Amino acid sequence: MSVIRFATWNIHGGVGRDGRFDLTRVVELLKRAAPDVVALQEVDSRRAGPAQEHPFVFLRNALGPHGAEAKAITGADGDYGQLLISRWPLTNIRIHDISVAKNEPRRAIEADVEAPAGVVRVVATHLGLSFGERRRQTDTLVALAEQPAPVLVMMGDFNDWIWRGRVHSVMQRVLPGRTWVRTFPSRFPLIRLDRLHCRPREALGRSWTDPDASAISDHLPVFAEIRLPVGQAK
């Protein structure tokens, strides 16, 4: 049995509760958990000063070596979006536009993680703020989850906390394994906006967070272990 450690975190543009932009502390906290695959939301180069390294580049170099980016917003003042970073090569990378009407642009990153024990399909995403928006985005995610893959992990900021609502019930049908970590607001976490869903259910091992992240972002990260039978997902 091989264990792959995943992490997902909405880093609030790299700006902590103290109002400072500091990606070094983001990296340091993540490295304490030593994740193999990391999904980051709200990566924002518009927060960085002109003398600072581009956040997408900095985070990928610090947590990589392999990565894929999805810039939902680009402009003269910088870029905003998501990163998927892996210890192992990423193949079959696809960026899906899951934006709805005139709402904020949203993306999902789909890729195969070529882990030594086998391939894991990963989808990293950040859903919208309205109920209708999330319902439509979930339909797209479910279509991705229904594609053949022995092990599939979907993680990110789902912006959804209604456990008996349609988003949760539909996700549960195709990805029965899920984390239960409360992540928002980070200082007094009450709801589970940030999650990892997977199939098969039994692949999900332990999951946890790090309360020290409350000083770094308005969300707490989610760490989770996926158990992969050696050779069975190749």
C-alpha positions as a Markdown table, in Angstrom:
| # | Residue | x | y | z |
|---|---|---|---|---|
| 1 | Met | 0.0 | 0.0 | 0.0 |
| 2 | Ser | 1.4 | 3.4 | -1.0 |
| 3 | Val | 0.2 | 6.6 | 0.6 |
| 4 | Ile | 0.0 | 9.9 | -1.3 |
| 5 | Arg | -0.5 | 13.1 | 0.7 |
| 6 | Phe | -2.7 | 15.8 | -0.8 |
| 7 | Ala | -3.3 | 19.4 | 0.3 |
| 8 | Thr | -5.8 | 22.0 | -0.8 |
| 9 | Trp | -5.7 | 25.6 | 0.5 |
| 10 | Asn | -7.3 | 28.9 | -0.4 |
| 11 | Ile | -4.4 | 31.2 | 0.4 |
| 12 | His | -6.3 | 34.5 | 0.2 |
| 13 | Gly | -3.9 | 36.0 | -2.3 |
| 14 | Gly | -1.0 | 35.5 | 0.1 |
| 15 | Val | -2.3 | 38.1 | 2.4 |
| 16 | Gly | -2.6 | 37.1 | 6.1 |
| 17 | Arg | -4.7 | 38.4 | 8.9 |
| 18 | Asp | -2.0 | 41.0 | 9.6 |
| 19 | Gly | -2.6 | 42.5 | 6.1 |
| 20 | Arg | 0.9 | 41.5 | 4.9 |
| 21 | Phe | 1.6 | 39.8 | 1.6 |
| 22 | Asp | 3.9 | 36.9 | 2.4 |
| 23 | Leu | 4.1 | 33.7 | 0.4 |
| 24 | Thr | 7.1 | 32.4 | 2.3 |
| 25 | Arg | 4.9 | 31.6 | 5.3 |
| 26 | Val | 2.4 | 29.8 | 3.0 |
| 27 | Val | 5.2 | 27.6 | 1.7 |
| 28 | Glu | 6.7 | 27.0 | 5.2 |
| 29 | Leu | 3.3 | 25.9 | 6.6 |
| 30 | Leu | 2.6 | 23.6 | 3.7 |
| 31 | Lys | 6.1 | 22.0 | 3.9 |
| 32 | Arg | 5.4 | 21.0 | 7.5 |
| 33 | Ala | 2.8 | 18.6 | 6.3 |
| 34 | Ala | 5.0 | 17.4 | 3.4 |
| 35 | Pro | 2.2 | 17.0 | 0.8 |
| 36 | Asp | 2.9 | 15.3 | -2.5 |
| 37 | Val | 0.2 | 17.1 | -4.4 |
| 38 | Val | -1.0 | 20.6 | -3.6 |
| 39 | Ala | -4.0 | 22.6 | -5.0 |
| 40 | Leu | -3.9 | 26.3 | -4.2 |
| 41 | Gln | -6.7 | 28.8 | -4.8 |
| 42 | Glu | -6.6 | 32.6 | -4.9 |
| 43 | Val | -3.1 | 32.8 | -6.2 |
| 44 | Asp | -2.8 | 36.5 | -7.0 |
| 45 | Ser | 0.1 | 38.3 | -8.6 |
| 46 | Arg | -1.7 | 41.6 | -8.2 |
| 47 | Arg | -0.8 | 41.6 | -4.5 |
| 48 | Ala | 3.0 | 41.3 | -5.2 |
| 49 | Gly | 5.3 | 44.2 | -5.4 |
| 50 | Pro | 7.2 | 44.9 | -8.6 |
| 51 | Ala | 10.5 | 43.6 | -7.1 |
| 52 | Gln | 8.9 | 40.3 | -6.0 |
| 53 | Glu | 8.9 | 37.1 | -7.9 |
| 54 | His | 5.7 | 36.2 | -9.7 |
| 55 | Pro | 3.5 | 34.2 | -7.2 |
| 56 | Phe | 2.7 | 31.5 | -9.7 |
| 57 | Val | 6.4 | 31.0 | -10.4 |
| 58 | Phe | 7.5 | 31.3 | -6.7 |
| 59 | Leu | 5.0 | 28.8 | -5.4 |
| 60 | Arg | 5.6 | 26.3 | -8.2 |
| 61 | Asn | 9.4 | 26.4 | -7.7 |
| 62 | Ala | 9.0 | 26.2 | -3.9 |
| 63 | Leu | 6.5 | 23.3 | -3.8 |
| 64 | Gly | 7.1 | 21.6 | -7.2 |
| 65 | Pro | 8.8 | 20.5 | -9.3 |
| 66 | His | 5.8 | 19.8 | -11.5 |
| 67 | Gly | 2.7 | 22.1 | -11.9 |
| 68 | Ala | -0.2 | 23.4 | -13.8 |
| 69 | Glu | -1.8 | 26.8 | -13.5 |
| 70 | Ala | -5.2 | 28.2 | -14.3 |
| 71 | Lys | -5.3 | 32.0 | -14.5 |
| 72 | Ala | -9.0 | 32.9 | -14.3 |
| 73 | Ile | -8.3 | 36.7 | -14.4 |
| 74 | Thr | -5.4 | 38.3 | -16.3 |
| 75 | Gly | -4.7 | 42.0 | -16.8 |
| 76 | Ala | -2.1 | 44.7 | -16.9 |
| 77 | Asp | -2.0 | 44.6 | -13.1 |
| 78 | Gly | -1.4 | 40.9 | -12.8 |
| 79 | Asp | -3.0 | 37.4 | -12.7 |
| 80 | Tyr | -5.4 | 35.6 | -10.4 |
| 81 | Gly | -6.2 | 31.9 | -10.3 |
| 82 | Gln | -5.2 | 28.5 | -9.2 |
| 83 | Leu | -2.2 | 26.2 | -9.1 |
| 84 | Leu | -1.9 | 22.4 | -9.0 |
| 85 | Ile | 1.6 | 21.3 | -7.9 |
| 86 | Ser | 3.0 | 17.8 | -7.7 |
| 87 | Arg | 6.1 | 15.9 | -6.6 |
| 88 | Trp | 5.6 | 13.7 | -9.6 |
| 89 | Pro | 5.0 | 14.5 | -13.3 |
| 90 | Leu | 1.6 | 15.7 | -14.4 |
| 91 | Thr | 0.2 | 14.4 | -17.7 |
| 92 | Asn | -3.0 | 15.0 | -19.7 |
| 93 | Ile | -3.4 | 18.4 | -18.2 |
| 94 | Arg | -6.6 | 20.2 | -19.1 |
| 95 | Ile | -7.9 | 23.6 | -18.0 |
| 96 | His | -11.7 | 23.7 | -17.9 |
| 97 | Asp | -13.6 | 27.0 | -18.0 |
| 98 | Ile | -16.5 | 26.6 | -15.5 |
| 99 | Ser | -17.5 | 30.3 | -15.5 |
| 100 | Val | -21.2 | 31.0 | -15.4 |
| 101 | Ala | -22.7 | 34.1 | -17.1 |
| 102 | Lys | -21.4 | 37.4 | -15.7 |
| 103 | Asn | -20.1 | 35.9 | -12.5 |
| 104 | Glu | -16.4 | 35.9 | -11.5 |
| 105 | Pro | -14.4 | 33.7 | -13.9 |
| 106 | Arg | -13.7 | 30.2 | -12.6 |
| 107 | Arg | -11.5 | 27.3 | -13.7 |
| 108 | Ala | -10.9 | 23.6 | -12.9 |
| 109 | Ile | -7.5 | 22.0 | -13.5 |
| 110 | Glu | -7.6 | 18.3 | -14.5 |
| 111 | Ala | -4.4 | 16.2 | -14.6 |
| 112 | Asp | -3.0 | 12.7 | -14.1 |
| 113 | Val | -0.5 | 12.5 | -11.3 |
| 114 | Glu | 2.1 | 9.9 | -12.4 |
| 115 | Ala | 2.9 | 8.6 | -8.9 |
| 116 | Pro | 5.3 | 5.6 | -8.5 |
| 117 | Ala | 2.5 | 3.4 | -7.3 |
| 118 | Gly | 0.2 | 4.3 | -10.2 |
| 119 | Val | -1.8 | 7.1 | -11.8 |
| 120 | Val | -4.2 | 9.3 | -9.9 |
| 121 | Arg | -6.6 | 11.5 | -11.7 |
| 122 | Val | -6.8 | 14.9 | -9.9 |
| 123 | Val | -9.3 | 17.8 | -10.4 |
| 124 | Ala | -8.6 | 21.1 | -8.6 |
| 125 | Thr | -11.2 | 23.8 | -8.5 |
| 126 | His | -12.7 | 26.9 | -6.9 |
| 127 | Leu | -16.4 | 27.3 | -7.2 |
| 128 | Gly | -18.6 | 30.4 | -7.3 |
| 129 | Leu | -20.4 | 32.3 | -4.6 |
| 130 | Ser | -24.1 | 31.8 | -5.7 |
| 131 | Phe | -26.2 | 28.7 | -5.4 |
| 132 | Gly | -27.2 | 28.6 | -9.0 |
| 133 | Glu | -23.6 | 29.1 | -10.2 |
| 134 | Arg | -22.3 | 26.3 | -8.0 |
| 135 | Arg | -25.1 | 23.9 | -9.3 |
| 136 | Arg | -24.1 | 24.5 | -12.9 |
| 137 | Gln | -20.4 | 24.2 | -12.0 |
| 138 | Thr | -21.0 | 20.9 | -10.1 |
| 139 | Asp | -22.7 | 19.4 | -13.2 |
| 140 | Thr | -19.4 | 20.0 | -15.1 |
| 141 | Leu | -17.4 | 18.5 | -12.3 |
| 142 | Val | -19.6 | 15.5 | -12.1 |
| 143 | Ala | -19.1 | 14.9 | -15.9 |
| 144 | Leu | -15.3 | 15.0 | -15.3 |
| 145 | Ala | -15.6 | 12.6 | -12.3 |
| 146 | Glu | -17.6 | 10.1 | -14.4 |
| 147 | Gln | -14.8 | 9.6 | -16.8 |
| 148 | Pro | -12.9 | 6.3 | -16.3 |
| 149 | Ala | -10.1 | 6.5 | -13.7 |
| 150 | Pro | -9.3 | 3.9 | -11.1 |
| 151 | Val | -8.6 | 6.5 | -8.4 |
| 152 | Leu | -9.9 | 10.1 | -8.7 |
| 153 | Val | -9.4 | 13.0 | -6.3 |
| 154 | Met | -11.3 | 16.3 | -6.6 |
| 155 | Met | -10.3 | 19.1 | -4.2 |
| 156 | Gly | -10.5 | 22.8 | -3.7 |
| 157 | Asp | -12.7 | 25.6 | -2.3 |
| 158 | Phe | -16.2 | 24.5 | -3.1 |
| 159 | Asn | -17.8 | 27.6 | -1.4 |
| 160 | Asp | -20.6 | 25.3 | -0.4 |
| 161 | Trp | -21.7 | 24.3 | 3.1 |
| 162 | Ile | -25.2 | 22.9 | 2.7 |
| 163 | Trp | -24.8 | 19.2 | 3.4 |
| 164 | Arg | -28.3 | 18.2 | 2.2 |
| 165 | Gly | -28.2 | 20.4 | -0.8 |
| 166 | Arg | -27.9 | 19.4 | -4.4 |
| 167 | Val | -24.2 | 20.2 | -4.8 |
| 168 | His | -23.3 | 17.9 | -1.9 |
| 169 | Ser | -25.7 | 15.1 | -2.9 |
| 170 | Val | -24.5 | 15.0 | -6.5 |
| 171 | Met | -20.9 | 15.0 | -5.5 |
| 172 | Gln | -21.5 | 12.3 | -3.0 |
| 173 | Arg | -23.0 | 10.0 | -5.7 |
| 174 | Val | -19.9 | 10.0 | -7.9 |
| 175 | Leu | -17.2 | 10.7 | -5.3 |
| 176 | Pro | -18.3 | 8.9 | -2.1 |
| 177 | Gly | -15.1 | 9.6 | -0.1 |
| 178 | Arg | -14.8 | 13.1 | 1.4 |
| 179 | Thr | -13.0 | 15.0 | 4.2 |
| 180 | Trp | -14.9 | 16.6 | 7.1 |
| 181 | Val | -12.4 | 19.3 | 8.2 |
| 182 | Arg | -13.9 | 22.7 | 9.1 |
| 183 | Thr | -11.9 | 25.4 | 7.4 |
| 184 | Phe | -13.8 | 28.7 | 7.4 |
| 185 | Pro | -13.4 | 31.3 | 8.8 |
| 186 | Ser | -9.9 | 30.2 | 9.7 |
| 187 | Arg | -9.8 | 31.9 | 13.1 |
| 188 | Phe | -13.0 | 30.2 | 14.3 |
| 189 | Pro | -13.7 | 27.5 | 11.7 |
| 190 | Leu | -17.4 | 26.6 | 11.5 |
| 191 | Ile | -18.0 | 25.4 | 7.9 |
| 192 | Arg | -16.4 | 23.0 | 5.5 |
| 193 | Leu | -15.9 | 25.1 | 2.4 |
| 194 | Asp | -12.6 | 23.4 | 1.5 |
| 195 | Arg | -12.7 | 19.7 | 0.8 |
| 196 | Leu | -11.3 | 16.7 | -0.8 |
| 197 | His | -13.6 | 14.2 | -2.5 |
| 198 | Cys | -12.5 | 10.9 | -3.9 |
| 199 | Arg | -13.3 | 7.5 | -5.3 |
| 200 | Pro | -13.1 | 4.8 | -4.3 |
| 201 | Arg | -14.3 | 5.7 | -0.8 |
| 202 | Glu | -11.8 | 3.3 | 0.9 |
| 203 | Ala | -8.9 | 5.2 | -0.7 |
| 204 | Leu | -9.3 | 8.1 | 1.7 |
| 205 | Gly | -7.2 | 7.8 | 4.8 |
| 206 | Arg | -6.8 | 10.4 | 7.6 |
| 207 | Ser | -7.4 | 14.1 | 7.0 |
| 208 | Trp | -6.6 | 17.1 | 9.1 |
| 209 | Thr | -5.7 | 20.8 | 9.1 |
| 210 | Asp | -3.2 | 23.1 | 10.7 |
| 211 | Pro | -4.6 | 25.8 | 13.0 |
| 212 | Asp | -1.5 | 27.9 | 12.6 |
| 213 | Ala | -2.7 | 28.7 | 9.2 |
| 214 | Ser | -5.3 | 31.0 | 10.7 |
| 215 | Ala | -2.8 | 33.8 | 10.7 |
| 216 | Ile | -1.9 | 33.3 | 7.1 |
| 217 | Ser | -5.3 | 33.1 | 5.3 |
| 218 | Asp | -9.0 | 33.4 | 5.9 |
| 219 | His | -9.3 | 29.7 | 5.1 |
| 220 | Leu | -7.5 | 26.7 | 6.8 |
| 221 | Pro | -5.9 | 24.1 | 4.6 |
| 222 | Val | -7.1 | 20.5 | 4.3 |
| 223 | Phe | -4.5 | 17.7 | 4.3 |
| 224 | Ala | -5.5 | 14.2 | 3.4 |
| 225 | Glu | -3.9 | 10.9 | 2.6 |
| 226 | Ile | -5.0 | 8.7 | -0.3 |
| 227 | Arg | -4.1 | 5.0 | 0.0 |
| 228 | Leu | -3.1 | 3.5 | -3.3 |
| 229 | Pro | -2.6 | -0.2 | -3.8 |
| 230 | Val | 0.8 | -0.6 | -5.4 |
| 231 | Gly | 0.5 | -1.4 | -9.0 |
| 232 | Gln | -3.3 | -1.5 | -9.1 |
| 233 | Ala | -3.8 | 2.0 | -10.6 |
| 234 | Lys | -1.2 | 1.8 | -13.3 |
